[in-house]
Each structure stands twice: as C-alpha cells, then as structure tokens.
Amino acid sequence: MSALEGRAAIVTGAGSGIGRAITERLIADGMQVLAVDLEAASDAPGEPFSADLSTREGNRAAVAAALERFGRLDAVVPNAGFQHVSPVADFAEDRWDALLAVLLTSPFLLAKYGWAPLVASGEGRYVAIASAHALVASPFKAGYVAAKHGVMGLVKTLALEGATQGVTASAVCPAFVRTPLVESQIAAQAKAHGMSEDRVLEDVILAPHAVKRLIEPEEVAGVVSFLVSPAGSAFTGAPVTLDQGWTAR
Ligand SMILES: NC(=O)c1ccc[n+]([C@@H]2O[C@H](COP(=O)([O-])OP(=O)(O)OC[C@H]3O[C@@H](n4cnc5c(N)ncnc54)[C@H](O)[C@@H]3O)[C@@H](O)[C@H]2O)c1
C-alpha cells in the first residue's frame, strides 16, 4: 500500500496543465484530491470543485469542501495561475490586482483556512507551485514575478510556523513547462514578431534555459508527489528548483 493511500489534498488550477498532471499523479499515489478550478469539469481527474480563487469566499469554500468530502486535509497545493506581459508603464492596474489575488493571496488564504487540518494531519504538506520567476526576474512580467517572489516569502514563513507543528512548506520552481499557459505565449509571440513558433520557442522562450527543452507537466507532478510523500519531510522553507539550469548562470 502506498504511504499516501487515503490521504487528502487540494490542488488548485487542476483543470489544465501542471495542476491536472499533479492531480492525476496524487490520485495514482492513492490520495483523494479536490480538483479546484474556475469551472471544474467532471471528466477531469479528481473530485471537481468550481471556485474563483481570486475571492476570499472561493478559497474558504474550497477548504470547506475538502473537509466535508474527505474528513481530513493532508496536503495543499496552490497552483492556479495566469500570466500578463506588459512594460511596467503600461501595466494595467487591474491585471496587477488580479495576478496578486490568484498567485499570492489565494496561496495565503488556502494556508490560513487549511492550517488547522494540516496540523491535525500530523504530516501536513504545503507545496506551492511557484516558478523560476520566484528566484529571478524577466522584463515585462512585473505582476507575475512580484507575486511569485511573494510566494517564496510566504513559504519560508509557513515553514517556520509549521516546524513544531508537523507541517512542511516548500515552493516548486520550474522553468518553462509545456502547458496551455506557455503554448499561448509561443503563439502570441510568433504572431507579434512574425517568427515561426519553433524559432520563438528556441530563441525567445527557452533563451534563459541552459538545457533547451520544455519541462513536461508530469515531471513537475513527480516532484510534488515526492514532496508530499514521507521521503519529502526534510524539504521545508526552501525552493525546489527544476529549472533546466536557468538559475545556474
Ligand atoms: N507553464 C509554465 O511554464 C510554468 C512555469 C513555472 C510555473 N508555472 C506555474 O504553474 C502554475 C500552473 O500553470 P500552467 O502552466 O499549468 O497553467 P494553465 O493555464 O495550463 O493552468 C492554470 C489553471 O489555473 C486556473 N485558474 C486561473 N485563475 C483562476 C481562478 N481565479 N480561480 C480558479 N482557477 C483559476 C485556470 O482556469 C487553469 O485551469 C501557475 O501558477 C504558473 O505560474 C508555470
């Protein structure tokens, strides 16, 4: 029997890309997963739960639903997100607010509302999907980079608070992953620059990678599975990078 059999998790942004792969992997590991997304589809993996995580009510409802359905909560995986690209002088204020709400305030609210059950678990895990952009910046991504650096600070704080309470907190920091979020950037940049999508991928998207390939969502899910498992119990308060050598430069 898997060590994770019967344990319960919340994964946000579970309908697409990395969140979907994490949900599939944790279910394969034997966990029960509340799969939260804006419009959670019943044919997606996990127990679907629709919520707008840019609101307090959405985050509160997600934690309440997990406890109601599973009677416990052992892992919280804040993953939902989106990107907005703009020079700072033109960066729309409402896009900034929306990015901070989903990428930073939702992870805080999920920690706040889910903390007591994570402590009660005895082996609580908080695994935020941050980004290499939690550690380094890129131009035109002020909201995203600021929010992801904020998540790193949140994770460090949770790790210190959880140290005597049986809860670990870590931030998974991938470089570019093959998901709709990146595929739409490739298509948009190819159109904007009049370049082929292959050239945009190599010359623009993968420019900061030392290793010139996209990461697959399943690779990120494998890291989350490890961090949630008993073998991951010493990983707390730190970034866990899978960044194709980006931050080695
Ligand atoms: N793809 C990458 O290259 C990459 C790299 C590093 C980090 N990340 C991070 O991984 C996470 C997942 O990204 P992805 O590439 O899988 O993106 P994706 O676009 O494939 O999936 C994101 C999901 O989040 C959901 N979501 C967005 N706003 C929401 C809201 N207000 N309420 C509920 N759900 C909402 C979307 O509906 C979508 O299903 C994000 O936090 C992203 O920043 C992605």
The ligand as a MOL file (V3000), in Angstrom:
LIG
                    3D

  0  0  0     0  0            999 V3000
M  V30 BEGIN CTAB
M  V30 COUNTS 44 48 0 0 0
M  V30 BEGIN ATOM
M  V30 1 N 3.8570 26.6130 -17.6480 0
M  V30 2 C 4.9950 27.0740 -17.1890 0
M  V30 3 O 5.9800 27.2210 -17.9070 0
M  V30 4 C 5.1350 27.3920 -15.7230 0
M  V30 5 C 6.4460 27.5610 -15.2320 0
M  V30 6 C 6.6020 27.8550 -13.8780 0
M  V30 7 C 5.4970 27.9730 -13.0660 0
M  V30 8 N 4.2480 27.8080 -13.5740 0 CHG=1
M  V30 9 C 3.1160 27.9600 -12.6720 0
M  V30 10 O 2.3830 26.7510 -12.6510 0
M  V30 11 C 1.0170 27.0340 -12.3460 0
M  V30 12 C 0.1280 26.3340 -13.3810 0
M  V30 13 O 0.4300 26.8490 -14.6720 0
M  V30 14 P 0.0640 26.0850 -16.0320 0
M  V30 15 O 1.1790 26.3900 -16.9560 0
M  V30 16 O -0.3320 24.7000 -15.7540 0 CHG=-1
M  V30 17 O -1.1940 26.9840 -16.4980 0
M  V30 18 P -2.5890 26.5950 -17.1790 0
M  V30 19 O -3.0570 27.8580 -17.8090 0
M  V30 20 O -2.4540 25.3730 -18.0270 0
M  V30 21 O -3.4960 26.2400 -15.9260 0
M  V30 22 C -3.8050 27.1950 -14.9410 0
M  V30 23 C -5.1630 26.8610 -14.3430 0
M  V30 24 O -5.4430 27.8320 -13.3060 0
M  V30 25 C -6.8160 28.1280 -13.3790 0
M  V30 26 N -7.1200 29.4330 -12.7910 0
M  V30 27 C -6.6850 30.6450 -13.2030 0
M  V30 28 N -7.2830 31.6160 -12.4920 0
M  V30 29 C -8.1180 31.0050 -11.6050 0
M  V30 30 C -9.0240 31.4800 -10.6020 0
M  V30 31 N -9.2280 32.7930 -10.3930 0
M  V30 32 N -9.7070 30.5790 -9.8690 0
M  V30 33 C -9.5480 29.2440 -10.1110 0
M  V30 34 N -8.7160 28.7430 -11.0440 0
M  V30 35 C -8.0190 29.6200 -11.7920 0
M  V30 36 C -7.1270 28.1170 -14.8770 0
M  V30 37 O -8.5160 28.0010 -15.1290 0
M  V30 38 C -6.2990 26.9460 -15.3760 0
M  V30 39 O -7.0480 25.7360 -15.3890 0
M  V30 40 C 0.8790 28.5530 -12.3430 0
M  V30 41 O 0.9170 29.0380 -11.0150 0
M  V30 42 C 2.1090 29.0130 -13.1010 0
M  V30 43 O 2.5150 30.3030 -12.7130 0
M  V30 44 C 4.0480 27.5160 -14.8910 0
M  V30 END ATOM
M  V30 BEGIN BOND
M  V30 1 1 1 2
M  V30 2 2 2 3
M  V30 3 1 2 4
M  V30 4 1 4 5
M  V30 5 2 4 44
M  V30 6 2 5 6
M  V30 7 1 6 7
M  V30 8 2 7 8
M  V30 9 1 8 9
M  V30 10 1 8 44
M  V30 11 1 9 10
M  V30 12 1 9 42
M  V30 13 1 10 11
M  V30 14 1 11 12
M  V30 15 1 11 40
M  V30 16 1 12 13
M  V30 17 1 13 14
M  V30 18 2 14 15
M  V30 19 1 14 16
M  V30 20 1 14 17
M  V30 21 1 17 18
M  V30 22 2 18 19
M  V30 23 1 18 20
M  V30 24 1 18 21
M  V30 25 1 21 22
M  V30 26 1 22 23
M  V30 27 1 23 24
M  V30 28 1 23 38
M  V30 29 1 24 25
M  V30 30 1 25 26
M  V30 31 1 25 36
M  V30 32 1 26 27
M  V30 33 1 26 35
M  V30 34 2 27 28
M  V30 35 1 28 29
M  V30 36 1 29 30
M  V30 37 2 29 35
M  V30 38 1 30 31
M  V30 39 2 30 32
M  V30 40 1 32 33
M  V30 41 2 33 34
M  V30 42 1 34 35
M  V30 43 1 36 37
M  V30 44 1 36 38
M  V30 45 1 38 39
M  V30 46 1 40 41
M  V30 47 1 40 42
M  V30 48 1 42 43
M  V30 END BOND
M  V30 END CTAB
M  END
